[in-house]
Every structure is written in structure tokens, then in C-alpha cells.
Amino acid sequence: MALVPSSAMEENFRIAEVNGMDQSALIDAFRTCVAVERWARELADGRPFANLAGLLARADELSASLTDAELRHSLDDHPRIGARTAQGSMSAAEQSGVDSVTLADRLLAANRAYEERFGHIYLVAAAGRDGEELLADCAARMANDPVTELGVVRRELGLIARLRLERMIGA
């Protein structure tokens, strides 16, 4: 009999917990990943999930299907890159590469310019990326037209959702 690695056993246990959770509690948990009711509800409705990959695949489908209005609504839940965030929040952990006041100020200025151009905050999957990389990404995205940029934002939100779900499941 082959032994299952403990990380796989833990993932299977966590998926079993997700599959067995109360519907409204699970929707609330999923809304911490993407603040769109339909996204969270339809993800919860996708149970049972065989594994984390199945959960993430469904989350990817739902992220890609977000309407422009839902996408803009979800941006209300995200702090500006470089802004101070609540200690211990998902956003604080994701923005840990922004480590100096000067850099944070530069990011806030870049975000303001971005908001003037596109009418919403600059959203990026910041986990594992440093502030200089985020500044370069923001500058490059300023060349996008608004329709193209909304597609980039949709993709970035999907990446953020994946990272948050992976943390939630404990992968």
C-alpha cells in the first residue's frame, strides 16, 4: 500500500471540509476571495469538489465570467497597492513586497495616475512581487486601452482568487 504524502492528505481533508460546510458559511468564506456574491454562490454550488484542482478550475471559470459591473464592484474590496492595510489581512500578506515608505508613496502616486486614466484602482496579484516590479507593471499597463485593461484586471483578480483559495485550503 502506497502512503499518501501528508500534504495531499491535508488537502483532501480540507476539500472534504469545504464539501461539508454550511452553504451560507462557505459563500461568506469564498466572498473573502472575490467580493462578488454570484462568484461565491456559484463556486459553493459547484460542490462536491474532488480536489483542490477542481475547486481552482471552477474558480477560474467563474473569474473569467465576471461581468464588467461585477469586476468593478469587486475592486471596492481591494486596497490600493502601497496603501496601509490591516495587519494580518490577506491584502497585507499579498503586498509584503512593498517595504519602504518611499516606495509606497511612489506606488500610491502611480495608482492615482492609473485611477485617473481608467476610473478604478490598479489591481495586481502582488504576492511574491516586489514594489519596483509592481511599479513597472503599472507603468506598462498605462499603455492599455480601457477595454484591454479591464481584461487584465479580470485576469489579475482571478490570480488573486486562486492564491487566496490555495491559502484557505492550506495548499
C-alpha positions in Angstrom: 0.0 0.0 0.0 1.4 3.4 -1.0 1.4 6.1 1.5 -0.2 9.4 0.6 2.1 12.4 1.3 0.8 14.3 4.3 0.3 17.5 2.2 -2.1 15.5 -0.1 -3.9 14.0 2.9 -4.3 17.5 4.4 -5.6 18.9 1.1 -8.1 16.0 0.8 -9.2 16.7 4.4 -9.6 20.4 3.7 -11.6 19.7 0.5 -13.8 17.3 2.5 -14.4 20.2 4.9 -15.3 22.5 2.1 -17.7 20.0 0.6 -19.4 19.6 4.0 -19.6 23.2 5.1 -22.9 25.0 5.6 -23.8 26.8 2.3 -24.0 30.3 3.7 -20.8 30.0 5.7 -19.0 28.7 2.6 -20.3 31.6 0.5 -19.1 34.0 3.2 -15.7 32.4 3.1 -15.5 32.5 -0.7 -16.5 36.1 -0.7 -13.3 36.9 1.1 -11.5 35.7 -2.0 -13.7 37.7 -4.5 -16.3 40.1 -3.2 -18.9 39.2 -5.7 -22.0 37.4 -4.5 -22.6 35.4 -7.7 -19.0 34.2 -7.9 -19.1 33.0 -4.3 -22.5 31.4 -4.6 -21.8 29.6 -7.9 -18.4 28.4 -6.5 -20.2 27.0 -3.5 -22.9 25.5 -5.7 -20.1 23.6 -7.6 -19.6 21.1 -4.8 -18.6 18.5 -4.2 -15.1 19.1 -5.4 -12.9 16.0 -5.9 -9.7 18.0 -5.1 -8.2 21.5 -4.9 -7.5 21.4 -8.7 -11.3 21.0 -9.3 -12.1 23.9 -7.0 -9.5 26.1 -8.6 -10.7 25.2 -12.1 -14.2 26.2 -11.2 -13.0 29.4 -9.6 -11.0 30.2 -12.8 -14.2 29.7 -14.9 -16.2 32.0 -12.6 -13.5 34.7 -12.6 -13.3 34.7 -16.3 -17.1 35.1 -16.4 -17.3 38.2 -14.2 -19.3 40.9 -15.9 -17.7 44.4 -16.1 -20.1 45.6 -13.4 -19.1 42.7 -11.1 -15.5 43.3 -11.7 -15.8 47.0 -10.9 -17.8 46.1 -7.7 -15.1 43.6 -6.6 -12.5 46.4 -6.9 -14.2 48.2 -4.0 -12.9 45.4 -1.7 -9.3 45.9 -2.6 -6.9 48.4 -1.1 -4.7 50.5 -3.3 -1.2 49.0 -3.8 1.1 50.7 -1.4 -1.7 51.8 0.9 -1.5 50.7 4.5 -3.6 47.6 5.1 -4.9 45.9 8.3 -2.2 43.8 9.9 -2.9 40.1 9.2 -5.3 40.8 6.3 -4.9 38.9 3.1 -4.0 42.1 1.3 -1.3 42.9 3.9 0.3 39.5 3.2 0.0 39.9 -0.5 1.6 43.3 -0.5 4.5 42.3 1.8 7.0 43.2 -1.0 6.1 46.9 -0.6 8.6 47.5 2.1 9.5 51.2 2.3 7.6 54.4 2.8 9.2 56.0 -0.3 8.3 53.0 -2.4 4.7 53.0 -1.0 4.4 56.7 -1.9 5.6 56.1 -5.4 3.1 53.2 -5.7 0.3 55.4 -4.4 1.2 58.1 -6.9 1.2 55.5 -9.7 -2.1 54.2 -8.6 -3.6 57.7 -8.6 -2.5 58.2 -12.2 -3.8 54.8 -13.1 -7.2 55.6 -11.5 -7.4 58.9 -13.4 -6.8 57.0 -16.6 -9.1 54.0 -16.0 -11.6 55.1 -13.4 -10.7 52.3 -10.9 -7.9 51.1 -8.7 -4.8 49.4 -10.1 -5.3 45.7 -9.3 -2.5 43.2 -9.5 -1.7 39.9 -8.0 1.1 41.3 -5.8 2.1 38.2 -3.8 5.7 37.4 -4.3 6.4 40.5 -6.3 8.5 43.5 -5.1 7.4 47.1 -5.2 9.7 48.0 -8.1 8.2 45.2 -10.2 4.7 46.5 -9.4 5.7 50.0 -10.4 7.0 48.7 -13.7 3.8 46.6 -14.3 1.6 49.6 -13.5 3.6 51.8 -15.9 3.3 49.2 -18.7 -0.4 48.8 -18.2 -1.0 52.5 -18.5 -0.5 52.0 -22.3 -3.5 49.7 -22.5 -6.9 50.9 -23.8 -9.7 50.7 -21.2 -11.2 47.5 -22.7 -7.9 45.7 -22.7 -7.1 46.9 -19.2 -10.4 45.6 -17.8 -9.4 42.2 -19.3 -6.1 42.4 -17.5 -7.8 43.3 -14.2 -10.2 40.3 -14.7 -7.2 38.0 -15.1 -5.4 39.6 -12.1 -8.5 39.2 -9.9 -8.6 35.5 -11.0 -5.0 35.1 -9.9 -5.7 36.7 -6.6 -8.7 34.5 -6.1 -6.6 31.4 -6.8 -3.9 32.4 -4.3 -6.5 33.1 -1.6 -8.3 29.8 -2.2 -5.0 28.0 -2.0 -4.2 29.6 1.3 -7.8 28.9 2.5 -7.5 25.2 1.7 -3.9 25.1 3.1 -2.1 24.1 -0.1 
